[in-house]
Amino acid sequence: MNGANKFRLGVLGSGKGSNFVAIAEAITKGLVPAEIAVVISDVEAAGILEAARERNLNARFLAPGKFRTKLDEEAERTYVRELQAARVDLLVLAGFMRVLKGEFLRAFEGRIVNIHPSLLPAFPGLEAWKQALDHGVKVTGCTVHFVDAGVDSGPIIGQQPVPVRDDDTAESLHQRIQAAEHELYPRCVAAIAQGKVSVRGRTVVWRT
Ligand code: GAR
């Protein structure tokens, strides 16, 4: 497949960008048949932008506007415009800490995926690994899912379990969950890029 026809990813993140790096490395190794068209962050100093620039990728800070947990209307329009200009086929949320709303979801309906650090539907929301530890579960993990209008609630594409140890701290557990994320996310993105994934109601079906 030549560059013009490749499946194009847009990546959105607010943090250090380790999931972005895992996907970028999997692409380099030929494990994900896609290219990264643009990386966008709502945080100017985010590690994800630095990691994208180190790889000579198109990396943009786009101001999120006046709200703390979502984009304001003007920012939403700017994000959608940039992603459409980059001809993005799939929008990959990699630690993007704002909830996407109506306009955004409509523009990329069924084409937005997210990774969450728990076995959803357990522990949606912030610091899911701490929620798991506080609850005393013996197994947690990570989930890749399609994004819908709820918080961490869309159809589940893939999950990877991580056992909780008696001596785990928030940091040690988070570290092992992230290691699992770095395996799971590239695998799920590859399957979508290969057209192997379809959605039937809430159920995501993988074709081998
Ligand atoms: C990841 O652990 C991801 O699961 C979490 O943010 C982290 C980003 O890390 N996302 C959420 O909690 C979304 N609800 P990264 O910047 O190193 O990829």
Residues whose N, C-alpha, C, O or C-beta is under 5 A from the ligand:
A	BS01	GAR	G15 K16 G17 S18 N19 F20 A94 G95 I115 H116 P117 G125
